[in-house]
Amino acid sequence: MYSKNGNLFLILFFFIDSIYYIDASMEPVVRKADRELREFLSRDGLSPAKESIDLVQFAQYDAIFSMGRRRGEVWIDLADGGHPW
């Protein structure tokens, strides 16, 4: 089970799910992507870690002052036992 537009990764024995966005990493954009990813997790029966409820993690891959299309991701840690892996 994967989230729509998301990817599942194993990082240092932690499972996270991510969603990709192409806008600038401004707060409203990042929070919207976080909200969408949480909806996808719920829909797919995956559970975020309790510590991630009030936490927004994101990665921005382009220079902050670059023009044009940008790349970014929001990451959410999955709870132990909150996924089938």
LOVOMI-807958 format. One record per residue (C-alpha): x, y, z; residue number from 1; residue in three letters. Coordinates in nm, 2 decimals. Example, Ala and Ser with C-alpha at 12.3 -4.5 7.8 and 13.67 -1.06 7.14 Angstrom:
BEGIN
<tido><xx>1.23</xx><yy>-0.45</yy><zz>0.78</zz><nr>1</nr><rest>ALA</rest></tido>
<tido><xx>1.37</xx><yy>-0.11</yy><zz>0.71</zz><nr>2</nr><rest>SER</rest></tido>
END
This chain:
BEGIN
<tido><xx>0.00</xx><yy>0.00</yy><zz>0.00</zz><nr>1</nr><rest>MET</rest></tido>
<tido><xx>0.15</xx><yy>0.33</yy><zz>-0.11</zz><nr>2</nr><rest>TYR</rest></tido>
<tido><xx>0.00</xx><yy>0.68</yy><zz>-0.08</zz><nr>3</nr><rest>SER</rest></tido>
<tido><xx>-0.10</xx><yy>0.84</yy><zz>-0.40</zz><nr>4</nr><rest>LYS</rest></tido>
<tido><xx>0.19</xx><yy>1.06</yy><zz>-0.52</zz><nr>5</nr><rest>ASN</rest></tido>
<tido><xx>0.39</xx><yy>0.94</yy><zz>-0.23</zz><nr>6</nr><rest>GLY</rest></tido>
<tido><xx>0.69</xx><yy>0.72</yy><zz>-0.18</zz><nr>7</nr><rest>ASN</rest></tido>
<tido><xx>0.78</xx><yy>0.49</yy><zz>0.11</zz><nr>8</nr><rest>LEU</rest></tido>
<tido><xx>1.14</xx><yy>0.48</yy><zz>0.23</zz><nr>9</nr><rest>PHE</rest></tido>
<tido><xx>1.33</xx><yy>0.30</yy><zz>0.50</zz><nr>10</nr><rest>LEU</rest></tido>
<tido><xx>1.58</xx><yy>0.54</yy><zz>0.66</zz><nr>11</nr><rest>ILE</rest></tido>
<tido><xx>1.79</xx><yy>0.41</yy><zz>0.95</zz><nr>12</nr><rest>LEU</rest></tido>
<tido><xx>1.52</xx><yy>0.16</yy><zz>1.03</zz><nr>13</nr><rest>PHE</rest></tido>
<tido><xx>1.25</xx><yy>0.43</yy><zz>1.04</zz><nr>14</nr><rest>PHE</rest></tido>
<tido><xx>0.97</xx><yy>0.42</yy><zz>0.79</zz><nr>15</nr><rest>PHE</rest></tido>
<tido><xx>0.86</xx><yy>0.75</yy><zz>0.64</zz><nr>16</nr><rest>ILE</rest></tido>
<tido><xx>0.61</xx><yy>0.84</yy><zz>0.37</zz><nr>17</nr><rest>ASP</rest></tido>
<tido><xx>0.66</xx><yy>1.14</yy><zz>0.15</zz><nr>18</nr><rest>SER</rest></tido>
<tido><xx>0.47</xx><yy>1.36</yy><zz>-0.10</zz><nr>19</nr><rest>ILE</rest></tido>
<tido><xx>0.62</xx><yy>1.57</yy><zz>-0.38</zz><nr>20</nr><rest>TYR</rest></tido>
<tido><xx>0.52</xx><yy>1.93</yy><zz>-0.45</zz><nr>21</nr><rest>TYR</rest></tido>
<tido><xx>0.65</xx><yy>2.18</yy><zz>-0.71</zz><nr>22</nr><rest>ILE</rest></tido>
<tido><xx>0.58</xx><yy>2.52</yy><zz>-0.55</zz><nr>23</nr><rest>ASP</rest></tido>
<tido><xx>0.81</xx><yy>2.73</yy><zz>-0.34</zz><nr>24</nr><rest>ALA</rest></tido>
<tido><xx>0.85</xx><yy>2.59</yy><zz>0.02</zz><nr>25</nr><rest>SER</rest></tido>
<tido><xx>0.65</xx><yy>2.86</yy><zz>0.18</zz><nr>26</nr><rest>MET</rest></tido>
<tido><xx>0.45</xx><yy>2.77</yy><zz>0.49</zz><nr>27</nr><rest>GLU</rest></tido>
<tido><xx>0.10</xx><yy>2.75</yy><zz>0.33</zz><nr>28</nr><rest>PRO</rest></tido>
<tido><xx>0.24</xx><yy>2.52</yy><zz>0.05</zz><nr>29</nr><rest>VAL</rest></tido>
<tido><xx>0.43</xx><yy>2.29</yy><zz>0.29</zz><nr>30</nr><rest>VAL</rest></tido>
<tido><xx>0.13</xx><yy>2.27</yy><zz>0.53</zz><nr>31</nr><rest>ARG</rest></tido>
<tido><xx>-0.11</xx><yy>2.19</yy><zz>0.25</zz><nr>32</nr><rest>LYS</rest></tido>
<tido><xx>0.12</xx><yy>1.91</yy><zz>0.13</zz><nr>33</nr><rest>ALA</rest></tido>
<tido><xx>0.15</xx><yy>1.78</yy><zz>0.49</zz><nr>34</nr><rest>ASP</rest></tido>
<tido><xx>-0.23</xx><yy>1.78</yy><zz>0.52</zz><nr>35</nr><rest>ARG</rest></tido>
<tido><xx>-0.27</xx><yy>1.59</yy><zz>0.19</zz><nr>36</nr><rest>GLU</rest></tido>
<tido><xx>-0.01</xx><yy>1.33</yy><zz>0.29</zz><nr>37</nr><rest>LEU</rest></tido>
<tido><xx>-0.19</xx><yy>1.28</yy><zz>0.63</zz><nr>38</nr><rest>ARG</rest></tido>
<tido><xx>-0.52</xx><yy>1.22</yy><zz>0.44</zz><nr>39</nr><rest>GLU</rest></tido>
<tido><xx>-0.34</xx><yy>0.97</yy><zz>0.21</zz><nr>40</nr><rest>PHE</rest></tido>
<tido><xx>-0.20</xx><yy>0.79</yy><zz>0.51</zz><nr>41</nr><rest>LEU</rest></tido>
<tido><xx>-0.54</xx><yy>0.77</yy><zz>0.67</zz><nr>42</nr><rest>SER</rest></tido>
<tido><xx>-0.70</xx><yy>0.65</yy><zz>0.35</zz><nr>43</nr><rest>ARG</rest></tido>
<tido><xx>-0.44</xx><yy>0.37</yy><zz>0.31</zz><nr>44</nr><rest>ASP</rest></tido>
<tido><xx>-0.46</xx><yy>0.25</yy><zz>0.67</zz><nr>45</nr><rest>GLY</rest></tido>
<tido><xx>-0.11</xx><yy>0.38</yy><zz>0.77</zz><nr>46</nr><rest>LEU</rest></tido>
<tido><xx>-0.05</xx><yy>0.56</yy><zz>1.10</zz><nr>47</nr><rest>SER</rest></tido>
<tido><xx>0.19</xx><yy>0.85</yy><zz>1.15</zz><nr>48</nr><rest>PRO</rest></tido>
<tido><xx>0.41</xx><yy>0.85</yy><zz>1.46</zz><nr>49</nr><rest>ALA</rest></tido>
<tido><xx>0.27</xx><yy>1.03</yy><zz>1.76</zz><nr>50</nr><rest>LYS</rest></tido>
<tido><xx>0.57</xx><yy>1.26</yy><zz>1.76</zz><nr>51</nr><rest>GLU</rest></tido>
<tido><xx>0.49</xx><yy>1.38</yy><zz>1.41</zz><nr>52</nr><rest>SER</rest></tido>
<tido><xx>0.14</xx><yy>1.51</yy><zz>1.48</zz><nr>53</nr><rest>ILE</rest></tido>
<tido><xx>0.27</xx><yy>1.86</yy><zz>1.56</zz><nr>54</nr><rest>ASP</rest></tido>
<tido><xx>0.58</xx><yy>1.84</yy><zz>1.34</zz><nr>55</nr><rest>LEU</rest></tido>
<tido><xx>0.62</xx><yy>1.93</yy><zz>0.97</zz><nr>56</nr><rest>VAL</rest></tido>
<tido><xx>0.93</xx><yy>1.79</yy><zz>0.80</zz><nr>57</nr><rest>GLN</rest></tido>
<tido><xx>1.02</xx><yy>1.90</yy><zz>0.45</zz><nr>58</nr><rest>PHE</rest></tido>
<tido><xx>1.30</xx><yy>1.90</yy><zz>0.21</zz><nr>59</nr><rest>ALA</rest></tido>
<tido><xx>1.37</xx><yy>2.16</yy><zz>-0.06</zz><nr>60</nr><rest>GLN</rest></tido>
<tido><xx>1.60</xx><yy>2.06</yy><zz>-0.34</zz><nr>61</nr><rest>TYR</rest></tido>
<tido><xx>1.64</xx><yy>2.39</yy><zz>-0.53</zz><nr>62</nr><rest>ASP</rest></tido>
<tido><xx>1.80</xx><yy>2.72</yy><zz>-0.43</zz><nr>63</nr><rest>ALA</rest></tido>
<tido><xx>1.56</xx><yy>2.93</yy><zz>-0.23</zz><nr>64</nr><rest>ILE</rest></tido>
<tido><xx>1.60</xx><yy>3.22</yy><zz>-0.48</zz><nr>65</nr><rest>PHE</rest></tido>
<tido><xx>1.57</xx><yy>3.01</yy><zz>-0.79</zz><nr>66</nr><rest>SER</rest></tido>
<tido><xx>1.30</xx><yy>3.10</yy><zz>-1.04</zz><nr>67</nr><rest>MET</rest></tido>
<tido><xx>1.07</xx><yy>2.86</yy><zz>-1.22</zz><nr>68</nr><rest>GLY</rest></tido>
<tido><xx>0.96</xx><yy>2.51</yy><zz>-1.12</zz><nr>69</nr><rest>ARG</rest></tido>
<tido><xx>1.09</xx><yy>2.39</yy><zz>-0.78</zz><nr>70</nr><rest>ARG</rest></tido>
<tido><xx>1.11</xx><yy>2.05</yy><zz>-0.61</zz><nr>71</nr><rest>ARG</rest></tido>
<tido><xx>1.02</xx><yy>1.98</yy><zz>-0.25</zz><nr>72</nr><rest>GLY</rest></tido>
<tido><xx>0.89</xx><yy>1.70</yy><zz>-0.03</zz><nr>73</nr><rest>GLU</rest></tido>
<tido><xx>0.71</xx><yy>1.66</yy><zz>0.29</zz><nr>74</nr><rest>VAL</rest></tido>
<tido><xx>0.80</xx><yy>1.37</yy><zz>0.51</zz><nr>75</nr><rest>TRP</rest></tido>
<tido><xx>0.60</xx><yy>1.20</yy><zz>0.79</zz><nr>76</nr><rest>ILE</rest></tido>
<tido><xx>0.74</xx><yy>0.93</yy><zz>1.02</zz><nr>77</nr><rest>ASP</rest></tido>
<tido><xx>0.52</xx><yy>0.62</yy><zz>1.04</zz><nr>78</nr><rest>LEU</rest></tido>
<tido><xx>0.44</xx><yy>0.47</yy><zz>1.38</zz><nr>79</nr><rest>ALA</rest></tido>
<tido><xx>0.58</xx><yy>0.14</yy><zz>1.48</zz><nr>80</nr><rest>ASP</rest></tido>
<tido><xx>0.32</xx><yy>-0.11</yy><zz>1.38</zz><nr>81</nr><rest>GLY</rest></tido>
<tido><xx>0.14</xx><yy>0.16</yy><zz>1.19</zz><nr>82</nr><rest>GLY</rest></tido>
<tido><xx>0.23</xx><yy>0.00</yy><zz>0.86</zz><nr>83</nr><rest>HIS</rest></tido>
<tido><xx>0.25</xx><yy>-0.36</yy><zz>0.72</zz><nr>84</nr><rest>PRO</rest></tido>
<tido><xx>0.63</xx><yy>-0.36</yy><zz>0.68</zz><nr>85</nr><rest>TRP</rest></tido>
END
